[in-house]
């Protein structure tokens, strides 16, 4: 009788990814779904998880793998039965290093004008970055600490920010492995696609341009009928007004690519001081900053076109500018 140990069920997925240049292949959507289901159910050994994440990192994720991962993650959420209408899912995981998160003022413009925004993110996994959850207080916004609280905030104010740790703690633990591994992992990609409250539209920012199309195709596989992804400033969902911006989206089950032109001919010199108080000061008109203002308006315009409040880039920019000029400067 053989005493050879039985192979662990999760080893199947490590073998698929790690058989070398000729023997390895990407996971199918179903395999990715099964692998992530096991991970989220704590049915894998720590050494297996580390190997899996780094093998995925080396080869990079396919759209099918991302869709499978996201499907498994969504099934793990404990979303209350009470429903909430959300217009725009906005992911915020990268943090900002060169500029302040001006996109937060874009979300304020949208929520002031009857757009319901749910933002989710995580902070602290990469040193030297300014994370959304740490600057909300400067805008007099309290981050939620549960899905139930988020639903309440959206119903009351049209906006809520919720950290990943409160709706998928296992993924939160995994995203915080970055300092241990020294590298990002597929988790940094899949969390942007989660759309936990099933918003009718979703917008995502990425840093590496090659990931735009992967997000776009994964959203299509996930039956997300309206989403947009752009190379955002610092990897956040924020249009840089100094550069052309390619927005790749899904509209009515079709892949659409749209180029938004730069708003300035010359690039601006980045600020040496990332003081979050400047977010409130700009909103309240206490300071002038043409780069920041153009960032807010330009990012808002992309969102407005996505959610169908403007038919063209020109109309979207006009409406975003109108929102900015008519903002309630005393609301924070």
C-alpha positions in Angstrom: 0.0 0.0 0.0 1.4 3.4 -1.0 1.8 6.1 1.6 2.1 8.9 -1.0 0.1 11.9 0.2 -3.0 12.9 -1.7 -2.5 16.0 -3.9 -4.2 19.1 -2.6 -7.2 20.1 -4.7 -5.8 23.6 -5.3 -2.6 22.2 -6.8 -4.5 21.8 -10.1 -4.5 25.5 -10.7 -0.8 26.0 -9.7 0.1 23.2 -12.2 -1.8 24.9 -15.0 0.1 28.1 -14.5 3.5 26.8 -13.6 4.3 24.0 -16.0 6.9 26.1 -17.8 6.9 27.9 -21.1 5.5 25.1 -23.2 3.3 23.3 -20.6 1.6 26.2 -18.9 -1.5 28.1 -20.0 -3.9 30.7 -18.7 -6.9 29.6 -16.6 -10.3 29.3 -18.2 -13.0 31.5 -16.7 -14.5 28.5 -14.9 -11.0 27.5 -13.5 -10.4 31.1 -12.3 -13.8 31.1 -10.7 -13.1 27.8 -8.9 -9.6 28.9 -7.8 -10.8 32.2 -6.4 -13.8 30.5 -4.7 -11.3 28.2 -2.8 -9.1 31.1 -1.9 -11.9 33.2 -0.5 -13.2 30.1 1.5 -9.8 29.7 3.1 -9.3 26.3 1.4 -5.7 26.9 0.3 -2.4 26.8 2.1 -0.5 30.1 2.5 2.4 28.8 0.3 -0.1 27.9 -2.4 -1.6 31.4 -2.3 1.8 33.0 -2.6 2.8 30.8 -5.5 -0.6 31.3 -7.3 -0.5 35.1 -7.0 3.1 35.4 -8.2 2.6 32.9 -11.2 -0.4 35.1 -12.2 1.7 38.2 -11.8 4.5 36.9 -14.0 2.2 36.0 -16.9 -0.4 38.8 -16.3 -4.2 38.2 -16.1 -6.4 37.5 -19.1 -10.0 38.9 -19.4 -11.4 35.4 -18.8 -9.4 35.0 -15.6 -10.4 38.3 -14.3 -14.1 37.6 -15.0 -13.8 34.3 -13.1 -12.1 35.9 -10.2 -14.7 38.7 -10.0 -17.6 36.3 -10.3 -16.3 34.3 -7.3 -15.7 37.5 -5.3 -19.2 38.8 -5.9 -20.7 35.5 -4.7 -18.8 35.9 -1.4 -20.2 39.3 -0.6 -22.9 39.5 2.1 -25.0 42.2 0.5 -28.2 43.0 2.4 -31.6 42.2 0.9 -32.5 45.9 0.9 -31.9 47.3 -2.5 -30.2 50.6 -3.5 -30.0 52.3 -6.8 -26.5 53.2 -7.7 -25.7 55.1 -11.0 -21.9 54.9 -10.9 -19.5 52.4 -9.4 -16.1 54.2 -8.9 -13.1 52.2 -7.8 -10.2 53.9 -6.0 -7.3 51.6 -5.1 -4.1 53.0 -6.5 -3.5 56.1 -4.3 -1.9 59.3 -5.6 1.8 60.1 -5.6 2.4 63.1 -7.9 -0.9 65.0 -7.5 -3.8 65.2 -5.0 -6.9 63.0 -5.7 -8.7 65.8 -7.5 -11.2 63.2 -8.8 -12.9 63.3 -5.4 -14.2 66.8 -6.4 -15.6 65.2 -9.6 -17.6 62.8 -7.5 -18.9 65.8 -5.5 -20.0 67.5 -8.6 -21.9 64.4 -9.8 -23.6 63.8 -6.5 -24.7 67.4 -6.2 -26.4 66.9 -9.6 -28.4 63.8 -8.9 -25.9 61.0 -9.7 -25.6 58.3 -7.1 -22.0 57.2 -6.7 -20.6 54.3 -4.7 -16.8 54.4 -4.3 -14.8 51.5 -3.0 -11.0 51.2 -2.3 -8.2 50.3 0.0 -5.4 52.4 1.5 -2.0 51.9 2.8 -0.7 49.0 0.7 1.9 51.1 -1.1 4.2 53.5 0.7 4.4 57.1 -0.2 0.9 57.4 -1.7 -2.1 59.5 -0.7 -5.2 57.3 -0.4 -8.8 58.3 -0.8 -10.0 57.1 2.6 -7.4 59.2 4.4 -8.4 62.5 2.7 -12.2 62.2 2.8 -12.3 64.0 6.2 -10.9 67.2 4.5 -14.1 67.2 2.4 -16.3 66.6 5.5 -17.1 63.1 4.3 -17.3 60.1 6.7 -16.2 56.8 5.2 -18.7 54.0 5.7 -17.8 50.9 7.8 -20.4 48.5 6.4 -22.5 47.8 3.3 -25.6 48.8 5.3 -24.1 52.2 6.2 -23.1 52.7 2.5 -26.6 52.1 1.4 -27.9 54.6 4.0 -25.4 57.2 2.9 -26.2 56.8 -0.8 -29.9 57.2 0.0 -29.2 60.4 2.0 -26.3 62.1 0.2 -25.9 60.2 -3.2 -22.4 59.2 -2.2 -20.6 56.6 -0.1 -17.0 55.4 0.2 -16.4 51.9 1.6 -13.1 50.2 2.2 -12.6 46.7 0.8 -12.0 45.4 4.3 -15.7 45.8 5.1 -17.2 43.8 2.3 -14.4 41.4 1.3 -11.9 41.1 4.0 -10.0 38.2 2.4 -9.3 40.3 -0.7 -8.3 43.2 1.6 -5.7 40.9 3.3 -4.5 39.8 -0.1 -4.0 43.3 -1.5 -2.0 44.2 1.6 0.5 41.4 0.8 2.1 43.9 -1.6 4.9 45.0 0.8 5.5 41.3 1.6 5.8 40.2 -2.1 7.3 43.4 -3.4 4.9 43.3 -6.3 1.3 43.9 -7.1 -0.9 40.9 -7.7 -4.1 40.1 -9.7 -6.0 41.3 -6.7 -5.1 44.9 -7.5 -6.8 44.4 -10.9 -9.8 42.4 -10.0 -10.9 44.7 -7.1 -11.5 47.5 -9.6 -14.1 45.4 -11.4 -16.1 44.3 -8.3 -19.1 46.7 -8.6 -20.5 45.3 -5.3 -23.8 47.2 -5.4 -24.4 46.4 -9.0 -24.4 50.0 -10.3 -25.7 50.6 -13.8 -22.4 52.1 -14.9 -18.8 51.6 -13.7 -15.7 53.6 -14.2 -12.1 52.5 -13.5 -8.6 53.9 -13.7 -5.5 51.9 -14.4 -1.8 52.7 -14.6 -0.5 50.3 -17.2 -2.1 51.0 -20.6 -2.1 47.3 -21.6 -4.7 46.7 -18.8 -7.3 48.9 -20.4 -8.4 46.3 -22.9 -8.3 43.5 -20.3 -10.7 45.4 -18.1 -12.9 46.2 -21.1 -13.2 42.6 -22.2 -13.6 41.3 -18.6 -16.5 43.7 -18.1 -18.1 42.4 -21.3 -17.8 38.8 -20.0 -19.4 39.9 -16.7 -22.3 41.4 -18.6 -21.5 44.9 -17.4 -23.5 46.8 -20.0 -21.9 50.2 -19.4 -18.3 50.7 -18.1 -15.3 52.8 -18.9 -11.6 52.4 -18.2 -8.8 54.9 -18.7 -5.1 55.3 -17.9 -5.7 57.5 -14.9 -3.2 59.9 -13.3 -1.3 57.7 -10.8 -3.5 54.7 -11.7 -6.6 56.3 -10.2 -9.9 57.1 -12.0 -8.7 60.6 -13.0 -8.2 62.2 -16.4 -4.9 64.1 -16.7 -5.7 67.3 -18.6 -2.1 67.6 -19.8 -2.4 64.5 -21.9 -4.6 62.8 -24.5 -6.8 60.2 -22.7 -8.0 57.0 -24.4 -11.2 55.8 -22.8 -12.1 52.2 -23.6 -15.6 51.2 -22.7 -18.4 48.8 -23.0 -21.7 50.1 -24.3 -24.7 47.9 -25.0 -22.4 44.8 -25.3 -20.0 46.5 -27.7 -16.4 47.5 -27.2 -15.8 51.2 -27.8 -12.6 53.2 -27.9 -12.7 57.0 -27.6 -9.9 59.5 -27.6 -10.3 62.6 -25.4 -7.8 65.3 -26.3 -5.4 67.1 -23.9 -6.9 70.3 -22.5 -3.5 72.1 -22.4 -0.7 72.4 -24.9 2.0 72.5 -22.3 2.4 70.2 -19.3 2.1 71.7 -15.8 4.9 71.4 -13.2 3.6 69.1 -10.4 3.2 70.6 -6.9 5.9 69.8 -4.4 3.3 69.8 -1.6 0.4 67.3 -1.5 -1.7 69.0 1.2 -5.2 67.5 1.2 -6.6 70.7 2.6 -6.2 72.1 -0.9 -9.1 69.9 -2.1 -11.5 71.8 0.2 -9.8 75.1 -0.6 -10.2 74.6 -4.4 -13.8 73.6 -3.9 -14.5 76.6 -1.8 -12.7 79.0 -4.2 -10.0 79.9 -1.7 -7.2 79.0 -4.2 -6.8 79.0 -7.9 -5.2 76.0 -9.7 -5.9 75.6 -13.4 -4.5 72.1 -13.6 -6.6 70.9 -10.7 -9.8 72.6 -12.0 -9.3 71.1 -15.4 -8.7 67.7 -13.9 -12.0 67.9 -12.0 -14.0 69.2 -15.0 -12.3 66.8 -17.4 -12.8 63.7 -15.2 -16.5 64.7 -14.6 -17.0 65.1 -18.4 -15.9 61.5 -19.0 -18.3 60.2 -16.3 -21.2 62.3 -17.7 -20.8 60.8 -21.1 -20.5 57.3 -19.7 -23.8 57.6 -17.7 -25.6 59.2 -20.6 -26.1 62.7 -19.4 -24.2 64.1 -22.4 -24.2 62.8 -26.0 -20.8 64.2 -27.0 -17.4 65.1 -25.5 -18.2 68.8 -26.1 -21.6 68.6 -24.4 -20.1 66.6 -21.5 -17.4 69.2 -21.0 -19.9 72.1 -21.2 -22.1 70.3 -18.6 -19.2 69.5 -16.3 -18.1 73.2 -16.5 -21.6 74.3 -15.6 -21.6 71.9 -12.6 -18.3 73.4 -11.5 -19.4 77.0 -11.8 -22.6 76.3 -10.0 -21.2 74.1 -7.2 -22.3 74.6 -3.7 -19.0 76.0 -2.4 -20.1 76.1 1.2 -21.2 72.4 1.3 -17.9 71.3 2.8 
